Amino acid sequence: MAITAKVGAIIFIWLTAFVIFNEYVIYYASIWTCSFPQVVDTSENDIVRAMILTDPHLLGEKRGALIDRLRREWQMERSFQTAVSLLNPDVVFILGDIMDEGQDASQEDFDFALERYHRIFRRPESESPPVFVVAGNHDIGFHYHMTATNVERFEKVFTAPSVQVFSLKNIPFVLLNSVGLEKDGCPVCSAMESRIREAGLQLRQCGPELTEDTCLKQPLADTNPVLLQHYPLYRSSDILCKGDDLAPDVMNQGEFRESWEVLSKEATELVLSHFRPRVAFSGHTHHGCNIMHHLGTPYPTEEQTIASFSWRNKNNPNFVMLTISSKDYSFDKCYLPQETSVLLCYILAVLAPLLYLLWPYIVRRWRPQTSYNLKDQTFWTQYDRLDWKSRKGT
């Protein structure tokens, strides 16, 4: 099967075009359709547009093969870089599980993962847009595995204290290390509770004449904050969730374990009563869920659990685009290319030139042939060359 230079050049151009499309263009094609939602009756100067993603799970040496790591990291790098360039958010939030093996990583492995993180989530300019990070269980360990050393290392490298309260355009944001919300008296947990109480009082700006309990009953001095953390707030399961990227087989999922898949009821009440968030965002489960909470406050709180940003955890990963002002908020999801769609494109790209090259042989083998039988003086047609030889010998 000789391939001429012209045919070889055509095949090379064909395959190169598919590679460029699958590795670059497809991300622009997907994210080009996304846009930040609108909010009503608000000046442009009072609006914050935030890009929120979660669970990148940068693989380490133990759990991921090299090809797996390179493939997933390229997908996240192209997704993030394309989204930032097209959508131009004011701020980016990453809700934990940046690393897959951070809880067990040596300093050398941790530094290697950190280097890849800075490459994947680099920004066009060093400070634009700012990126805020919270810790996940794969970064510092589940509660039983969490150590002060891991927590301090993560907080120092990512400038991510266990409780962060800050404002952008007079809109308050609260970022929590939800892994430390076990409420069992461990050193990290006790420090977390103390900081949460201090932050709750800070948001209300109470005077010294009020006790803590009295202050917590007061309305917040400013608009209610946005809550961002890794663990979802307590829910018994995903059965009541809404959305188009829910976990598969939700009805047979079973109940969630407190402090494992979700925060405990007690920790959820603590967070909601102290911060009274307008809206909360979380990750951890790798699947989407929109739900309303009523624990710890007379006012319902909407929570959006965000699906993983990585193909390794979700075939159709996505991130959230939040538009928020002092009066209103709205958010939407932006879906990234599906891994199965990209693989299918590559399969078609390879099969098409193969079929082109083999087509003459296929046609020659199955071309109908008409023969004249001298014995009974009739014409008959055969399609199989082997069958024709066997009949000829009878």
WORA-V290156 format. One record per residue. N is the residue number from 0. RES is the residue in one small letter. PHI is phi in whole degrees, -180 to 180 (none if undefined). D_FIRST is the distance of its C-alpha to the first C-alpha in whole Angstrom. Layout:
# WORA-V290156
{{N	RES	PHI	D_FIRST} {N	RES	PHI	D_FIRST}}
This chain:
# WORA-V290156
{{0	m	none	0} {1	a	-79	4} {2	i	-111	6} {3	t	-71	10} {4	a	-61	13} {5	k	-65	14} {6	v	-65	12} {7	g	-61	12} {8	a	-66	16} {9	i	-63	16} {10	i	-65	15} {11	f	-62	17} {12	i	-64	20} {13	w	-59	19} {14	l	-67	20} {15	t	-63	22} {16	a	-63	24} {17	f	-67	24} {18	v	-62	25} {19	i	-61	28} {20	f	-65	29} {21	n	-71	29} {22	e	-101	31} {23	y	-133	33} {24	v	-64	34} {25	i	-62	34} {26	y	-71	37} {27	y	-66	39} {28	a	-63	38} {29	s	-75	40} {30	i	-79	43} {31	w	-58	43} {32	t	-79	45} {33	c	-91	47} {34	s	-158	51} {35	f	-67	54} {36	p	-69	56} {37	q	-96	59} {38	v	-121	63} {39	v	-96	66} {40	d	51	69} {41	t	-138	68} {42	s	-71	68} {43	e	-60	65} {44	n	-72	67} {45	d	-102	67} {46	i	-103	64} {47	v	-114	62} {48	r	-112	58} {49	a	-117	56} {50	m	-101	53} {51	i	-124	53} {52	l	-138	50} {53	t	-155	50} {54	d	55	49} {55	p	-68	46} {56	h	53	46} {57	l	-65	44} {58	l	-72	43} {59	g	-102	44} {60	e	-79	43} {61	k	-85	44} {62	r	-106	43} {63	g	-131	40} {64	a	-71	36} {65	l	-59	35} {66	i	-65	32} {67	d	-64	35} {68	r	-64	37} {69	l	-64	35} {70	r	-65	34} {71	r	-68	37} {72	e	-70	39} {73	w	-65	36} {74	q	-60	37} {75	m	-70	41} {76	e	-63	41} {77	r	-66	39} {78	s	-64	41} {79	f	-68	44} {80	q	-62	43} {81	t	-67	42} {82	a	-64	45} {83	v	-65	48} {84	s	-72	47} {85	l	-85	46} {86	l	-95	50} {87	n	52	52} {88	p	-70	54} {89	d	-79	57} {90	v	-155	57} {91	v	-124	54} {92	f	-119	55} {93	i	-118	53} {94	l	-96	55} {95	g	92	54} {96	d	53	51} {97	i	-64	50} {98	m	-107	49} {99	d	-92	48} {100	e	-127	49} {101	g	-62	52} {102	q	-68	55} {103	d	-111	54} {104	a	-75	52} {105	s	-69	54} {106	q	-62	55} {107	e	-65	52} {108	d	-66	49} {109	f	-63	51} {110	d	-65	51} {111	f	-66	47} {112	a	-66	47} {113	l	-65	50} {114	e	-61	48} {115	r	-68	45} {116	y	-59	47} {117	h	-67	48} {118	r	-73	45} {119	i	-67	44} {120	f	-105	47} {121	r	-67	48} {122	r	-120	50} {123	p	-55	49} {124	e	-123	53} {125	s	-61	54} {126	e	-120	57} {127	s	-137	55} {128	p	-79	55} {129	p	-66	57} {130	v	-118	55} {131	f	-113	58} {132	v	-129	57} {133	v	-119	58} {134	a	-82	58} {135	g	-119	56} {136	n	-65	56} {137	h	-79	53} {138	d	-85	54} {139	i	-125	58} {140	g	101	57} {141	f	-58	59} {142	h	-54	63} {143	y	-68	63} {144	h	-108	61} {145	m	-73	62} {146	t	-123	64} {147	a	-62	66} {148	t	-64	63} {149	n	-63	60} {150	v	-64	62} {151	e	-65	64} {152	r	-63	60} {153	f	-65	59} {154	e	-61	62} {155	k	-69	62} {156	v	-70	58} {157	f	-100	58} {158	t	49	61} {159	a	-130	61} {160	p	-61	65} {161	s	-61	65} {162	v	-131	67} {163	q	-120	66} {164	v	-129	69} {165	f	-153	68} {166	s	-125	68} {167	l	-125	66} {168	k	52	68} {169	n	67	70} {170	i	-109	68} {171	p	-78	68} {172	f	-126	66} {173	v	-122	66} {174	l	-116	63} {175	l	-124	64} {176	n	-85	63} {177	s	-71	63} {178	v	-65	62} {179	g	-88	65} {180	l	-100	67} {181	e	-82	68} {182	k	59	71} {183	d	-116	72} {184	g	86	74} {185	c	-65	72} {186	p	-54	72} {187	v	-65	69} {188	c	-68	70} {189	s	-63	74} {190	a	-64	73} {191	m	-61	70} {192	e	-61	73} {193	s	-62	76} {194	r	-68	73} {195	i	-63	73} {196	r	-64	76} {197	e	-62	77} {198	a	-66	74} {199	g	-62	75} {200	l	-69	79} {201	q	-61	77} {202	l	-67	76} {203	r	-94	79} {204	q	54	81} {205	c	-76	84} {206	g	-80	87} {207	p	-67	89} {208	e	-75	91} {209	l	-98	89} {210	t	-73	88} {211	e	-62	84} {212	d	-63	84} {213	t	-68	86} {214	c	-64	84} {215	l	-66	81} {216	k	-84	82} {217	q	-80	83} {218	p	-69	80} {219	l	-68	77} {220	a	-66	79} {221	d	-121	76} {222	t	-64	73} {223	n	-65	71} {224	p	-83	68} {225	v	-98	65} {226	l	-101	64} {227	l	-133	61} {228	q	-158	60} {229	h	-82	57} {230	y	-71	59} {231	p	-68	59} {232	l	-63	63} {233	y	-60	64} {234	r	-149	63} {235	s	-69	63} {236	s	-169	59} {237	d	-96	57} {238	i	-62	58} {239	l	-89	60} {240	c	-71	57} {241	k	-117	56} {242	g	137	53} {243	d	-108	49} {244	d	-132	48} {245	l	-67	50} {246	a	-64	49} {247	p	-68	47} {248	d	56	49} {249	v	-60	53} {250	m	-65	55} {251	n	-105	54} {252	q	-73	54} {253	g	84	58} {254	e	-78	60} {255	f	-74	60} {256	r	-90	61} {257	e	-63	64} {258	s	64	63} {259	w	-127	60} {260	e	-87	58} {261	v	-140	60} {262	l	-64	64} {263	s	-71	67} {264	k	-60	69} {265	e	-64	72} {266	a	-67	69} {267	t	-63	68} {268	e	-63	72} {269	l	-60	73} {270	v	-66	70} {271	l	-68	71} {272	s	-70	74} {273	h	-84	74} {274	f	-109	72} {275	r	42	72} {276	p	-66	68} {277	r	-70	67} {278	v	-152	64} {279	a	-127	62} {280	f	-130	58} {281	s	-149	57} {282	g	-137	54} {283	h	80	53} {284	t	-82	52} {285	h	74	48} {286	h	-132	49} {287	g	-83	51} {288	c	-166	55} {289	n	-114	57} {290	i	-151	61} {291	m	-105	64} {292	h	-113	67} {293	h	-130	71} {294	l	-78	71} {295	g	77	74} {296	t	-158	75} {297	p	-72	76} {298	y	-103	73} {299	p	-68	70} {300	t	-120	67} {301	e	-82	64} {302	e	-125	61} {303	q	-117	57} {304	t	-85	55} {305	i	-101	52} {306	a	-70	48} {307	s	-63	46} {308	f	-86	45} {309	s	-111	42} {310	w	-60	39} {311	r	-65	40} {312	n	-110	43} {313	k	-153	42} {314	n	-66	39} {315	n	-120	40} {316	p	-65	43} {317	n	-156	45} {318	f	-138	48} {319	v	-106	52} {320	m	-110	53} {321	l	-108	57} {322	t	-115	59} {323	i	-142	63} {324	s	-132	66} {325	s	-69	70} {326	k	-108	70} {327	d	-152	67} {328	y	-148	63} {329	s	-156	60} {330	f	-142	57} {331	d	-146	53} {332	k	-102	50} {333	c	-118	47} {334	y	-89	43} {335	l	-92	40} {336	p	-58	37} {337	q	-77	36} {338	e	-63	34} {339	t	-63	32} {340	s	-67	31} {341	v	-66	30} {342	l	-63	28} {343	l	-64	27} {344	c	-61	26} {345	y	-66	23} {346	i	-63	22} {347	l	-65	21} {348	a	-63	20} {349	v	-82	17} {350	l	-68	16} {351	a	-61	16} {352	p	-67	13} {353	l	-63	11} {354	l	-64	13} {355	y	-63	12} {356	l	-72	8} {357	l	-89	9} {358	w	-59	11} {359	p	-59	10} {360	y	-71	9} {361	i	-66	13} {362	v	-65	15} {363	r	-63	14} {364	r	-71	15} {365	w	-106	18} {366	r	-66	19} {367	p	-63	23} {368	q	-127	24} {369	t	-104	27} {370	s	-129	29} {371	y	-109	33} {372	n	-89	35} {373	l	-66	37} {374	k	-68	39} {375	d	-108	40} {376	q	54	39} {377	t	-132	37} {378	f	-96	34} {379	w	-146	31} {380	t	-114	28} {381	q	-121	26} {382	y	-113	23} {383	d	-109	21} {384	r	-63	20} {385	l	-67	21} {386	d	-64	25} {387	w	-63	25} {388	k	-65	24} {389	s	-68	27} {390	r	-72	29} {391	k	-64	29} {392	g	-84	30} {393	t	-87	33}}
